[in-house]
Amino acid sequence: MSVNKFQINGSCKLSGSITPQGAKNEALQVLCAVLLTDQEVIIRNIPCIRDVNTLIDIIADMGVTVEHIDKHTCRFKADNIQPEYLQSREFAEKTAKIRGSVMLVGPLLARFGKAYIPKPGGDKIGRRRLDTHFIGLQNLGAKFEYNSDGKFYNVEGKNLKGTYMLLDEASVTGTANIILTAVMAQGTTTIYNAACEPYIQQLCKMLNKMGARISGIGSNLLTIEGVTSLNGCDHTILPDMIEIGSFIGLAAMTRSALTINNVSYQNLGIIPRAFQRLGIQMELRGDDLFIPAQEHYEIETFIDGSILTIDDAPWPGLTPDLLSVLLVVATQANGSVLFHQKMFESRLFFVDKLIDMGAQIILCDPHRATVIGLNNKHRLKGINMTSPDIRAGMAMLIAALSAKGTSVIDNIDQIDRGYEDIDLRINALGGNIIRL
């Protein structure tokens, strides 16, 4: 358990504007892609957060030259990879800290014919299997072995060949790993039921700039014509859609007027509509999103008058990473809503703390919770709680900022993994968060 805590004095009215960080999930993918070439790659708008910094440290330790041009821009050159580092205890310890490290397998396999990686870490939000990754690599001709004693994966494939594959799930990291491998396999690879999130689209666009031949970008059917080598490139990461959604929820819960700058609205998909269904108003001003102060917001019902259901789904459906924030926002809405978290069976368990704060929530089972909104008539009250994962931690922080009294959130390392200087940035808007 982390010794770091947030002390939050709630009921603060916020105002001003905030700029979202670069997208964490995209950063983890495109950073792994630098291993595919010995030429220079520049990546801009990199979020300065724990998971991303850990991955940069790992690839630097592997022998990649990393030059920090500024806080959010780095120049990489992977012309001196040290394969023996992959067998070190330090590599095992670092890669086990973040789930994104599993995407190192694809580019290492594509370029060097072998990869070694411990079982990756990340959020404890339920089962997160890696079958899609390794079945996809096996389809390309790789052989892998899982050592249950050492808890690591060993993958080898000297002569990878393109093929057709139908993924059993539209896994984002699984799709990314297969793409990172297939770009340098012989022949043509076709991936059906591929994830098509903006992060995957960005990875494909970056790889095409490097000389890859990927078509079908933005759809769930990708075609990859293998090439023998890739060049360097200059790539800019999108703003983080999860942070943008979190800031919409923050404005709603604190009844504050906020402007979210440079949101890349065309890449937000269904996210704005999900908040609008809870009654949150918003206005697009150029590429900035303005959230007006609202004392009350009302949850929509379905056309026949039945209770609204909000559920997660692969893109272009609603990302599961925002369900925790939407659930918190619903606690102060007027009306009721059923949340159905389909993808992970432990992500709703944090609602017991919201209930302790005064929220009216019925946890139906590990995947479903019904929220009866309080319509801002009864404010949440501050309590002590512990962040179980990145997204629930942010949802708890939003709840605490809106609550009466003082809250303390323990294990904020989880929040720091996904949100850059979140306390300082919210305090600049008028919040009152103290890092203990």
Buried (B, 14 or more C-beta within 10 A) or exposed (E): EEEBBBBBBBBBEBBEEBBBBBBBBBBBBBBBBBBBBBBBBBBBBBBBBBBBBBBBEBBEBBBBEBEEEEEBBBBBBBEEBEEEBBEEEEBBEBBBBBBBBBBBBBBBBBBBBBBBBBBBBBBEBBEBEBEBBBBBBBBBBBEBEEEEEEEBBBBBBEEBBBBEBEBEBBBBBBBBBBBBBBBBBBEBBBBBBBBBBBBBBBBBBBBBBBBBEBEBBBEBEBBBBBBEEBBBBEBBBBBBBBBBBBBBBBBBBBBBBBBBBBBBBEBBBBBBEBBBBBBBBBEEEEEBBBBBBBEEBEBEBEEEEEEBEBBBBBBEBBBBBBBBBBBBBBBBBBBBBBBBBBBBBBBBBBBEBBEEBBBBBEBEEBBBBBBBBBBBEEBBBBBEBBBBBBBBBBBBBBBBBBBBBBBBBBBBBBBBBBBBEBBEBBBEBBBBBEEE
